[in-house]
């Protein structure tokens, strides 16, 4: 019985410390701008809905506010070029109708030829 009380107490403390920050939604013209948050209140993901489907540009951020991914949705499906940043890498993922058509990755030491 003591163990059950201790576990309940620890879980209640953990739950009390974790803030559940609800997403915000703001109408902008014929779209709704959605912003999702980390527990600390910093922005996690941001983009638009139209007719209850993801649309337009969406971006994702790390807890420091650095953009870690960006791309576009059309009628709820990923489309076009998406970029993902990881430490010293940049990944370009091309989508067509929510399917990956190609992936390219560049590392910090990659040399580019400029004409």
Backbone as a chain_set.jsonl record, in Angstrom:
{"seq": "XXXXXXXXXXXXXXXXXXXXXXXXXXXXXXXXXXXXXXXXXXXXXXXXXXXXXXXXXXXXXXXXXXXXXXXXXXXXXXXXXXXXXXXXXXXXXXXXXXXXXXXXXXXXXXXXXXX", "coords": {"N": [[0.814, -1.193, 0.0], [1.971, 1.204, 0.761], [3.788, 1.623, -1.312], [2.114, 2.063, -3.502], [0.95, 4.508, -2.758], [3.248, 6.141, -2.747], [4.037, 5.992, -5.453], [1.752, 7.136, -6.636], [1.943, 9.735, -5.569], [4.399, 10.652, -6.679], [3.756, 10.558, -9.415], [1.697, 12.475, -9.461], [3.128, 14.791, -8.854], [4.821, 14.958, -11.085], [2.945, 15.289, -13.122], [1.831, 17.714, -12.341], [3.964, 19.453, -12.742], [4.41, 19.395, -15.476], [3.479, 21.397, -18.058], [0.628, 21.73, -19.958], [0.393, 23.042, -22.887], [-1.9, 24.399, -24.897], [-2.558, 24.277, -28.423], [-2.685, 27.175, -30.591], [-5.081, 28.872, -32.632], [-5.693, 30.916, -35.377], [-7.658, 32.869, -37.43], [-6.893, 33.749, -40.713], [-7.724, 35.376, -43.347], [-8.951, 33.131, -45.712], [-7.866, 31.0, -44.457], [-6.646, 29.118, -41.588], [-4.354, 29.854, -39.16], [-2.219, 27.777, -37.455], [-0.574, 27.159, -34.412], [1.63, 25.227, -32.642], [2.957, 24.155, -29.495], [5.926, 23.556, -27.474], [6.249, 22.076, -24.18], [7.494, 24.009, -22.647], [6.591, 26.366, -23.669], [7.711, 27.418, -25.96], [7.625, 27.758, -29.545], [6.729, 24.967, -31.461], [5.67, 23.886, -33.871], [4.329, 25.305, -36.858], [1.819, 26.479, -39.043], [-0.658, 26.348, -41.697], [-4.192, 25.732, -42.08], [-6.744, 24.829, -44.355], [-10.055, 24.449, -45.052], [-10.063, 22.416, -43.135], [-7.795, 20.954, -43.751], [-4.261, 20.442, -43.973], [-2.353, 23.061, -45.343], [-0.369, 25.096, -47.552], [2.684, 26.707, -46.36], [4.508, 25.004, -43.835], [6.307, 24.953, -40.813], [8.815, 23.657, -38.623], [10.296, 23.76, -35.392], [13.182, 23.737, -33.169], [13.703, 23.529, -29.574], [15.159, 25.799, -29.03], [14.343, 27.637, -30.815], [15.296, 27.486, -33.373], [14.826, 26.87, -36.811], [14.001, 23.691, -37.949], [12.799, 22.221, -39.887], [11.02, 22.675, -42.94], [8.355, 23.091, -45.255], [5.819, 22.401, -47.761], [2.272, 21.956, -47.895], [-0.444, 20.705, -49.796], [-3.782, 20.622, -50.063], [-3.826, 18.895, -47.845], [-1.723, 17.16, -48.322], [1.774, 16.418, -48.513], [3.896, 18.335, -50.573], [6.08, 19.357, -53.23], [9.261, 20.892, -52.43], [10.877, 20.016, -49.458], [12.749, 20.998, -46.638], [15.12, 19.861, -44.281], [16.943, 20.399, -41.383], [19.773, 19.214, -39.705], [22.069, 19.217, -37.22], [25.039, 19.302, -38.736], [24.039, 18.923, -41.278], [22.04, 19.274, -44.224], [19.018, 18.37, -45.52], [17.242, 17.745, -48.438], [14.093, 17.013, -49.421], [12.045, 15.872, -51.9], [8.671, 16.014, -52.73], [5.778, 14.614, -54.241], [2.424, 14.671, -54.482], [2.218, 13.674, -51.843], [4.128, 11.694, -51.802], [7.503, 10.62, -51.651], [9.821, 11.708, -54.001], [12.495, 12.196, -54.46], [15.629, 12.439, -52.646], [18.076, 14.504, -51.291], [21.182, 15.065, -49.691], [23.213, 17.313, -47.952], [26.333, 17.887, -46.499], [28.205, 19.745, -44.064], [30.86, 19.883, -44.965], [30.623, 19.613, -47.707], [31.549, 20.427, -50.975], [30.719, 22.937, -53.277], [30.32, 23.492, -56.729], [30.658, 26.436, -58.43], [29.606, 28.294, -61.111]], "CA": [[0.0, 0.0, 0.0], [2.879, 2.347, 0.799], [4.371, 1.803, -2.652], [1.071, 2.653, -4.342], [0.857, 5.916, -2.376], [4.463, 6.826, -3.208], [3.949, 6.103, -6.919], [0.711, 8.132, -6.92], [2.483, 11.046, -5.224], [5.402, 11.007, -7.684], [3.045, 10.836, -10.667], [0.979, 13.74, -9.355], [4.123, 15.859, -8.956], [5.261, 15.022, -12.479], [1.844, 15.848, -13.894], [1.668, 19.114, -11.954], [5.06, 20.242, -13.298], [4.315, 19.437, -16.939], [2.434, 22.296, -18.528], [0.024, 21.335, -21.226], [0.097, 24.278, -23.598], [-2.779, 24.099, -26.023], [-2.25, 25.001, -29.661], [-3.508, 28.349, -30.883], [-5.61, 28.921, -33.989], [-6.07, 32.285, -35.708], [-8.156, 32.986, -38.804], [-6.215, 34.715, -41.584], [-8.38, 35.243, -44.658], [-9.695, 31.876, -45.827], [-7.067, 29.959, -43.806], [-6.48, 29.184, -40.143], [-2.962, 29.669, -38.778], [-2.108, 26.941, -36.266], [0.728, 27.167, -33.758], [1.748, 24.206, -31.601], [4.015, 24.557, -28.57], [6.575, 22.65, -26.536], [5.764, 22.27, -22.812], [8.073, 25.239, -22.08], [5.945, 27.522, -24.274], [8.322, 27.81, -27.229], [6.902, 27.257, -30.72], [7.188, 23.68, -31.978], [5.273, 23.731, -35.271], [3.436, 26.387, -37.253], [1.391, 26.408, -40.428], [-2.028, 26.725, -42.013], [-5.238, 24.801, -42.484], [-7.827, 25.364, -45.185], [-11.075, 23.398, -45.111], [-9.621, 21.384, -42.185], [-6.661, 20.205, -44.296], [-3.005, 21.182, -43.973], [-2.143, 23.748, -46.613], [0.66, 26.132, -47.521], [3.968, 26.434, -45.703], [4.577, 24.56, -42.452], [7.671, 24.955, -40.282], [9.021, 23.021, -37.325], [11.406, 24.398, -34.692], [13.672, 23.082, -31.965], [13.35, 24.286, -28.362], [15.89, 27.069, -29.022], [13.729, 28.517, -31.807], [15.902, 27.285, -34.689], [13.997, 26.12, -37.747], [14.595, 22.388, -38.246], [12.152, 21.662, -41.082], [10.026, 23.533, -43.578], [7.86, 22.55, -46.507], [4.477, 22.813, -48.172], [1.16, 21.029, -48.043], [-1.513, 21.098, -50.703], [-4.958, 19.787, -49.831], [-3.503, 17.892, -46.832], [-0.637, 16.27, -48.751], [3.08, 17.05, -48.709], [4.178, 18.569, -51.983], [7.223, 20.229, -53.486], [10.544, 20.705, -51.742], [10.941, 20.135, -48.002], [14.113, 21.054, -46.116], [15.303, 19.426, -42.891], [18.28, 20.707, -40.899], [20.251, 18.406, -38.583], [23.456, 19.552, -36.869], [25.84, 19.808, -39.858], [23.479, 18.394, -42.518], [20.814, 19.802, -44.797], [18.388, 17.352, -46.352], [16.171, 18.216, -49.303], [13.206, 15.912, -49.78], [11.062, 16.308, -52.891], [7.411, 15.279, -52.645], [4.72, 14.828, -55.228], [1.21, 14.009, -54.035], [2.507, 13.032, -50.562], [5.101, 10.615, -51.967], [8.878, 11.092, -51.86], [10.333, 11.44, -55.343], [13.96, 12.191, -54.378], [16.218, 12.964, -51.415], [19.475, 14.936, -51.408], [21.729, 15.468, -48.399], [24.464, 18.044, -47.996], [27.021, 18.016, -45.21], [28.95, 20.993, -43.923], [32.09, 19.859, -45.748], [30.344, 19.438, -49.126], [32.015, 21.517, -51.838], [29.82, 23.237, -54.377], [30.94, 24.111, -57.888], [29.912, 27.62, -58.847], [30.0, 28.715, -62.443]], "C": [[0.858, 1.257, 0.0], [3.432, 2.661, -0.587], [3.357, 2.464, -3.582], [0.931, 4.14, -4.035], [2.06, 6.714, -2.876], [4.409, 7.031, -4.724], [2.902, 7.15, -7.308], [1.215, 9.549, -6.664], [3.485, 11.524, -6.282], [4.731, 11.353, -9.01], [2.29, 12.154, -10.606], [1.929, 14.924, -9.422], [4.569, 16.053, -10.396], [4.188, 15.674, -13.338], [1.67, 17.333, -13.595], [2.749, 19.989, -12.568], [4.96, 20.381, -14.811], [3.164, 20.343, -17.34], [1.916, 21.785, -19.855], [-0.4, 22.618, -21.924], [-0.689, 23.927, -24.854], [-2.345, 24.868, -27.259], [-3.159, 26.214, -29.806], [-3.904, 28.335, -32.352], [-6.12, 30.333, -34.257], [-6.489, 32.34, -37.183], [-7.404, 34.088, -39.531], [-6.772, 34.533, -42.985], [-9.193, 33.974, -44.697], [-8.951, 30.7, -45.196], [-7.07, 30.152, -42.294], [-5.02, 28.895, -39.833], [-2.928, 28.906, -37.456], [-0.686, 27.031, -35.723], [0.683, 26.16, -32.613], [2.988, 24.522, -30.78], [4.649, 23.373, -27.843], [6.006, 22.941, -25.147], [6.31, 23.55, -22.191], [7.503, 26.511, -22.705], [6.567, 27.979, -25.582], [7.584, 27.125, -28.386], [7.56, 25.988, -31.234], [6.896, 23.556, -33.478], [4.267, 24.828, -35.599], [3.092, 26.26, -38.729], [-0.085, 26.721, -40.556], [-2.907, 25.527, -42.333], [-6.2, 25.546, -43.4], [-8.803, 24.206, -45.377], [-10.65, 22.167, -44.304], [-8.493, 20.496, -42.715], [-5.417, 21.076, -44.247], [-2.795, 21.803, -45.346], [-1.04, 24.788, -46.465], [1.909, 25.7, -46.759], [3.781, 26.033, -44.241], [6.04, 24.539, -42.041], [7.688, 24.297, -38.914], [10.293, 23.591, -36.716], [11.91, 23.525, -33.553], [13.355, 23.969, -30.768], [14.078, 25.621, -28.256], [15.327, 28.059, -30.037], [14.346, 28.408, -33.19], [14.972, 26.456, -35.567], [14.711, 24.812, -38.09], [13.946, 21.711, -39.452], [11.156, 22.684, -41.629], [9.62, 22.912, -44.908], [6.421, 22.961, -46.73], [3.512, 21.64, -48.235], [0.186, 21.601, -49.051], [-2.649, 20.107, -50.509], [-4.642, 18.619, -48.877], [-2.362, 16.958, -47.174], [0.665, 17.051, -48.913], [3.345, 17.178, -50.197], [5.399, 19.47, -52.122], [8.445, 19.882, -52.649], [10.38, 20.951, -50.247], [12.406, 20.149, -47.605], [14.103, 20.623, -44.656], [16.747, 19.69, -42.507], [18.588, 19.842, -39.697], [21.717, 18.729, -38.372], [24.21, 20.11, -38.065], [25.33, 19.303, -41.213], [22.225, 19.158, -42.925], [20.263, 18.727, -45.725], [17.258, 18.007, -47.134], [15.363, 17.0, -49.732], [12.152, 16.472, -50.731], [9.838, 15.394, -52.825], [6.535, 15.599, -53.832], [3.534, 13.997, -54.749], [1.457, 13.134, -52.796], [3.486, 11.862, -50.66], [6.484, 11.213, -52.247], [9.327, 10.706, -53.264], [11.856, 11.45, -55.376], [14.398, 12.796, -53.051], [17.668, 13.322, -51.707], [19.927, 15.398, -50.034], [23.052, 16.174, -48.625], [25.035, 18.105, -46.592], [27.826, 19.294, -45.223], [30.191, 21.021, -44.809], [31.876, 19.665, -47.249], [30.81, 20.668, -49.91], [31.016, 21.694, -52.981], [30.618, 23.881, -55.509], [30.076, 25.268, -58.339], [30.473, 28.084, -60.172], [29.904, 30.195, -62.593]], "O": [[0.536, 2.245, -0.66], [3.53, 3.824, -0.98], [3.72, 3.338, -4.369], [0.805, 4.949, -4.954], [1.907, 7.831, -3.37], [4.703, 8.12, -5.217], [3.137, 7.958, -8.206], [0.947, 10.458, -7.449], [3.422, 12.67, -6.727], [5.101, 12.334, -9.655], [2.244, 12.882, -11.598], [1.579, 15.96, -9.988], [4.68, 17.184, -10.87], [4.49, 16.516, -14.184], [1.393, 18.121, -14.5], [2.491, 21.15, -12.886], [5.389, 21.393, -15.366], [2.01, 20.082, -16.999], [2.685, 21.452, -20.757], [-1.428, 23.208, -21.59], [-0.193, 23.243, -25.749], [-1.826, 25.98, -27.157], [-4.245, 26.275, -29.23], [-3.161, 27.85, -33.205], [-6.884, 30.884, -33.465], [-5.748, 31.904, -38.064], [-7.288, 35.211, -39.04], [-6.345, 33.644, -43.722], [-10.033, 33.745, -43.827], [-9.343, 29.546, -45.369], [-7.446, 31.209, -41.788], [-4.498, 27.838, -40.188], [-3.527, 29.328, -36.466], [0.283, 26.984, -36.48], [-0.178, 26.227, -31.736], [3.954, 25.086, -31.293], [4.016, 22.341, -27.625], [5.342, 23.961, -24.962], [5.676, 24.125, -21.307], [7.886, 27.615, -22.317], [6.007, 28.845, -26.255], [6.999, 26.055, -28.22], [8.775, 25.93, -31.422], [7.768, 23.17, -34.256], [3.465, 25.232, -34.757], [3.954, 25.971, -39.559], [-0.693, 27.287, -39.648], [-2.446, 24.478, -42.784], [-6.434, 26.743, -43.235], [-8.418, 23.12, -45.811], [-10.851, 21.03, -44.731], [-8.261, 19.408, -42.188], [-5.488, 22.288, -44.45], [-3.024, 21.167, -46.374], [-0.808, 25.3, -45.37], [2.158, 24.514, -46.544], [3.001, 26.642, -43.51], [6.908, 24.154, -42.824], [6.722, 24.366, -38.154], [11.256, 23.873, -37.428], [11.18, 22.682, -33.031], [12.795, 25.052, -30.935], [13.669, 26.487, -27.482], [15.787, 29.198, -30.111], [13.967, 29.154, -34.093], [14.401, 25.461, -35.118], [15.881, 24.819, -38.474], [14.482, 20.737, -39.98], [10.542, 23.445, -40.882], [10.431, 22.29, -45.595], [5.869, 23.769, -45.983], [3.873, 20.513, -48.574], [0.009, 22.815, -49.152], [-2.5, 18.91, -50.758], [-5.124, 17.502, -49.07], [-2.056, 16.051, -46.4], [0.669, 18.188, -49.384], [3.063, 16.269, -50.979], [5.706, 20.254, -51.223], [8.633, 18.742, -52.224], [9.817, 21.962, -49.827], [13.214, 19.407, -48.162], [13.2, 20.971, -43.895], [17.669, 19.267, -43.204], [17.779, 19.737, -38.775], [22.528, 18.526, -39.276], [24.045, 21.286, -38.389], [26.086, 19.257, -42.183], [21.457, 19.625, -42.084], [20.966, 18.237, -46.609], [16.428, 18.724, -46.575], [15.897, 16.07, -50.337], [11.453, 17.431, -50.402], [9.955, 14.169, -52.859], [6.55, 16.712, -54.358], [3.627, 12.776, -54.626], [0.97, 12.006, -52.712], [3.652, 11.117, -49.695], [6.611, 12.189, -52.987], [9.231, 9.548, -53.669], [12.457, 10.789, -56.222], [13.663, 13.553, -52.417], [18.401, 12.532, -52.302], [19.172, 16.037, -49.3], [23.902, 15.706, -49.382], [24.316, 18.344, -45.623], [28.095, 19.857, -46.284], [30.539, 22.071, -45.349], [32.849, 19.563, -47.996], [30.501, 21.803, -49.548], [30.536, 20.723, -53.566], [31.487, 24.718, -55.266], [28.886, 25.093, -58.601], [31.684, 28.245, -60.325], [30.201, 30.728, -63.662]]}, "num_chains": 1, "name": "protein.A"}
